[in-house]
Amino acid sequence: MRRMAARVFVYGTLKRGEPNHYWLTKKENGQSRFLGKGTTEVRFPLVVGTRYNIPFLLARPGQGKHIQGEIYEVDQAMFGKLDELEDYPNYYDREEQPIRTEQDETVQCWLYLIRNFPEKLLAKEQLESYHNTPEQPYSENYLDSQPEDLNTDDE
């Protein structure tokens, strides 16, 4: 196995059983290794927005909830593919945050979040754990859309 480049905390569609998890398992994307479940030490607002029902972690540390997700080690190729999926740095940004593991240890992980968002997103239901549901299904159609179609103002 190649040297792993980073630890990444995923909280939305990249988790096991969610619509984009295949990005982490697709060999052409690089390598990833599941390390376990984790929870952010810092609270953040996690909401579902746009007509595509995309989970957004909003860059408002201290507000919201401790977010539940999964920790992965990824190689440089996979990290690049995740940046591509998240349209980093144009749409999502990323930063390192302390994540509490199931073993009650703290590890630093990269996570993707939205810095520039309309305040009205903070009024949406704030989740501690994202799950794709039939009532609010995630749509991959955004992959074929223009960046302006993903405007978080379109609520």
C-alpha positions as a Markdown table, in Angstrom:
| # | Residue | x | y | z |
|---|---|---|---|---|
| 1 | Met | 0.0 | 0.0 | 0.0 |
| 2 | Arg | 1.2 | 3.5 | -0.8 |
| 3 | Arg | 2.0 | 5.9 | 1.9 |
| 4 | Met | -1.2 | 7.5 | 3.2 |
| 5 | Ala | -1.3 | 11.2 | 2.9 |
| 6 | Ala | -4.1 | 12.3 | 5.1 |
| 7 | Arg | -6.9 | 11.5 | 7.5 |
| 8 | Val | -10.3 | 12.7 | 6.3 |
| 9 | Phe | -13.5 | 12.9 | 8.3 |
| 10 | Val | -16.6 | 12.3 | 6.2 |
| 11 | Tyr | -20.1 | 13.2 | 7.6 |
| 12 | Gly | -22.4 | 13.0 | 4.5 |
| 13 | Thr | -22.7 | 11.2 | 1.3 |
| 14 | Leu | -19.2 | 9.7 | 1.5 |
| 15 | Lys | -20.1 | 7.5 | 4.6 |
| 16 | Arg | -20.6 | 3.8 | 4.2 |
| 17 | Gly | -24.1 | 3.1 | 2.9 |
| 18 | Glu | -24.5 | 6.6 | 1.4 |
| 19 | Pro | -24.7 | 7.6 | -2.3 |
| 20 | Asn | -21.1 | 8.7 | -2.8 |
| 21 | His | -19.3 | 6.1 | -0.7 |
| 22 | Tyr | -18.1 | 4.5 | -3.9 |
| 23 | Trp | -15.7 | 7.4 | -4.4 |
| 24 | Leu | -13.7 | 6.0 | -1.4 |
| 25 | Thr | -13.7 | 2.4 | -2.7 |
| 26 | Lys | -13.0 | 3.0 | -6.4 |
| 27 | Lys | -9.5 | 1.8 | -7.1 |
| 28 | Glu | -9.0 | 4.3 | -9.9 |
| 29 | Asn | -9.4 | 7.1 | -7.4 |
| 30 | Gly | -6.5 | 6.0 | -5.2 |
| 31 | Gln | -6.5 | 4.2 | -1.9 |
| 32 | Ser | -8.5 | 4.7 | 1.3 |
| 33 | Arg | -8.7 | 2.8 | 4.6 |
| 34 | Phe | -11.6 | 3.0 | 7.0 |
| 35 | Leu | -10.2 | 3.8 | 10.5 |
| 36 | Gly | -13.5 | 3.9 | 12.4 |
| 37 | Lys | -16.3 | 6.2 | 13.4 |
| 38 | Gly | -15.7 | 9.6 | 15.0 |
| 39 | Thr | -17.4 | 12.7 | 16.2 |
| 40 | Thr | -16.3 | 16.3 | 15.9 |
| 41 | Glu | -14.9 | 17.8 | 19.1 |
| 42 | Val | -16.2 | 21.2 | 18.0 |
| 43 | Arg | -19.9 | 21.7 | 17.3 |
| 44 | Phe | -20.9 | 22.7 | 13.7 |
| 45 | Pro | -24.2 | 23.2 | 12.0 |
| 46 | Leu | -24.9 | 20.3 | 9.6 |
| 47 | Val | -27.9 | 21.0 | 7.3 |
| 48 | Val | -29.3 | 19.6 | 4.1 |
| 49 | Gly | -29.8 | 22.2 | 1.3 |
| 50 | Thr | -30.4 | 23.0 | -2.3 |
| 51 | Arg | -32.8 | 21.2 | -4.6 |
| 52 | Tyr | -30.2 | 18.3 | -4.7 |
| 53 | Asn | -30.5 | 17.7 | -0.9 |
| 54 | Ile | -26.7 | 18.1 | -0.3 |
| 55 | Pro | -25.4 | 17.9 | 3.2 |
| 56 | Phe | -23.5 | 21.0 | 4.2 |
| 57 | Leu | -21.3 | 21.5 | 7.2 |
| 58 | Leu | -21.4 | 25.2 | 7.8 |
| 59 | Ala | -18.3 | 27.0 | 9.0 |
| 60 | Arg | -19.7 | 28.2 | 12.3 |
| 61 | Pro | -17.7 | 26.4 | 14.9 |
| 62 | Gly | -19.3 | 26.3 | 18.3 |
| 63 | Gln | -22.9 | 26.4 | 16.8 |
| 64 | Gly | -24.9 | 23.3 | 16.0 |
| 65 | Lys | -24.0 | 19.8 | 17.2 |
| 66 | His | -21.1 | 17.4 | 17.5 |
| 67 | Ile | -21.2 | 15.8 | 14.1 |
| 68 | Gln | -21.0 | 12.0 | 13.7 |
| 69 | Gly | -19.1 | 10.5 | 10.8 |
| 70 | Glu | -16.3 | 8.3 | 9.7 |
| 71 | Ile | -12.5 | 8.6 | 9.6 |
| 72 | Tyr | -10.5 | 7.4 | 6.6 |
| 73 | Glu | -6.8 | 7.4 | 5.8 |
| 74 | Val | -6.3 | 8.3 | 2.1 |
| 75 | Asp | -3.4 | 8.5 | -0.2 |
| 76 | Gln | -2.6 | 11.6 | -2.2 |
| 77 | Ala | -4.5 | 10.4 | -5.3 |
| 78 | Met | -7.7 | 9.8 | -3.3 |
| 79 | Phe | -7.3 | 13.1 | -1.4 |
| 80 | Gly | -7.2 | 14.8 | -4.8 |
| 81 | Lys | -10.3 | 13.0 | -6.0 |
| 82 | Leu | -12.1 | 14.1 | -2.8 |
| 83 | Asp | -11.1 | 17.6 | -3.5 |
| 84 | Glu | -12.5 | 17.2 | -7.0 |
| 85 | Leu | -15.8 | 15.8 | -5.7 |
| 86 | Glu | -16.1 | 18.7 | -3.2 |
| 87 | Asp | -15.0 | 21.2 | -5.8 |
| 88 | Tyr | -12.3 | 22.4 | -3.4 |
| 89 | Pro | -11.4 | 25.3 | -3.1 |
| 90 | Asn | -14.1 | 26.8 | -5.2 |
| 91 | Tyr | -17.2 | 25.5 | -3.5 |
| 92 | Tyr | -16.3 | 23.6 | -0.3 |
| 93 | Asp | -13.3 | 24.6 | 1.7 |
| 94 | Arg | -11.4 | 22.2 | 4.0 |
| 95 | Glu | -9.6 | 22.5 | 7.3 |
| 96 | Glu | -8.2 | 20.2 | 9.9 |
| 97 | Gln | -10.3 | 19.6 | 13.0 |
| 98 | Pro | -10.0 | 17.4 | 16.1 |
| 99 | Ile | -12.1 | 14.3 | 15.9 |
| 100 | Arg | -12.9 | 12.1 | 18.8 |
| 101 | Thr | -12.6 | 8.4 | 17.9 |
| 102 | Glu | -14.6 | 5.5 | 19.3 |
| 103 | Gln | -11.6 | 4.6 | 21.4 |
| 104 | Asp | -11.9 | 8.1 | 23.0 |
| 105 | Glu | -8.8 | 9.4 | 21.4 |
| 106 | Thr | -8.4 | 12.6 | 19.5 |
| 107 | Val | -7.0 | 12.7 | 16.0 |
| 108 | Gln | -6.6 | 15.6 | 13.5 |
| 109 | Cys | -8.6 | 15.1 | 10.3 |
| 110 | Trp | -9.4 | 17.1 | 7.3 |
| 111 | Leu | -13.1 | 17.9 | 6.8 |
| 112 | Tyr | -15.0 | 19.8 | 4.1 |
| 113 | Leu | -17.2 | 22.7 | 5.0 |
| 114 | Ile | -18.9 | 25.7 | 3.4 |
| 115 | Arg | -17.6 | 29.1 | 4.5 |
| 116 | Asn | -19.7 | 31.4 | 2.4 |
| 117 | Phe | -23.4 | 30.6 | 2.8 |
| 118 | Pro | -26.6 | 32.5 | 3.3 |
| 119 | Glu | -27.6 | 33.0 | 7.0 |
| 120 | Lys | -31.0 | 31.4 | 6.3 |
| 121 | Leu | -29.2 | 28.0 | 6.1 |
| 122 | Leu | -28.7 | 28.3 | 9.9 |
| 123 | Ala | -32.5 | 28.2 | 10.3 |
| 124 | Lys | -32.7 | 24.7 | 8.8 |
| 125 | Glu | -32.9 | 21.6 | 10.9 |
| 126 | Gln | -29.5 | 21.0 | 12.3 |
| 127 | Leu | -28.4 | 17.3 | 12.3 |
| 128 | Glu | -25.8 | 15.4 | 14.2 |
| 129 | Ser | -25.7 | 12.6 | 11.6 |
| 130 | Tyr | -26.6 | 12.7 | 7.9 |
| 131 | His | -28.5 | 9.8 | 6.2 |
| 132 | Asn | -29.9 | 9.8 | 2.7 |
| 133 | Thr | -33.7 | 9.2 | 3.0 |
| 134 | Pro | -36.6 | 8.6 | 0.6 |
| 135 | Glu | -38.3 | 11.7 | 2.0 |
| 136 | Gln | -35.2 | 13.9 | 1.3 |
| 137 | Pro | -33.2 | 12.0 | -1.4 |
| 138 | Tyr | -29.8 | 13.1 | -2.4 |
| 139 | Ser | -29.5 | 13.8 | -6.1 |
| 140 | Glu | -26.3 | 13.3 | -8.1 |
| 141 | Asn | -27.8 | 15.4 | -10.9 |
| 142 | Tyr | -25.8 | 18.3 | -9.5 |
| 143 | Leu | -22.7 | 16.7 | -11.0 |
| 144 | Asp | -24.0 | 17.7 | -14.4 |
| 145 | Ser | -25.1 | 21.2 | -13.3 |
| 146 | Gln | -23.4 | 24.5 | -13.5 |
| 147 | Pro | -21.8 | 26.0 | -10.4 |
| 148 | Glu | -24.6 | 28.6 | -10.1 |
| 149 | Asp | -27.1 | 25.8 | -9.9 |
| 150 | Leu | -25.5 | 24.8 | -6.6 |
| 151 | Asn | -26.1 | 28.2 | -5.1 |
| 152 | Thr | -27.0 | 27.7 | -1.4 |
| 153 | Asp | -29.3 | 30.7 | -1.8 |
| 154 | Asp | -31.7 | 28.6 | -3.9 |
| 155 | Glu | -33.8 | 27.2 | -1.0 |
